[in-house]
Amino acid sequence: MHLVGEASTGKEAVQLHRELNPDVTLLIMDLQMPDMSGLDAIIAIRSEDPTARIIVLTTYSGDALAQRALKAGAQAYLVKSLVRTEILNTIRAVYEGERHVQADVAAEIAKHTADAALTTREVEVLRFNAEGPHRLWFQ
């Protein structure tokens, strides 16, 4: 793994992604930034590059932001309190085309989306992920 760029704002992240075309973009930023939110940065990057692989690393563990980030096009959603190895494993998995949501975030999503239009399989995957101490990687 090589760090190829670093941005301070959402707008800079979009510009650097355009210039550097990284294999994986790790958005270590506030999803509610003043110049361009992390969600808007995800949408902008994915609109320019639909194959972009984006991981959100944030302090927000809430299900609403996680859902919005995933719907915007992020392949993974991680909370900053993670150990280094999980971050590295997530980067590798997303590089390989997999998706990942932490178990506690998946549990919140499952709890609050009972009325949402999820498929039976989506609900099954979220419940499976939330029930065990294991980590479930899925495509």
Summary of the structure (lengths in Angstrom):
residues: 139
radius of gyration: 14.5
end to end distance: 21.9
largest distance: 42.0
contacts: 393
relative contact order: 0.13
helix: 47%
strand: 12%
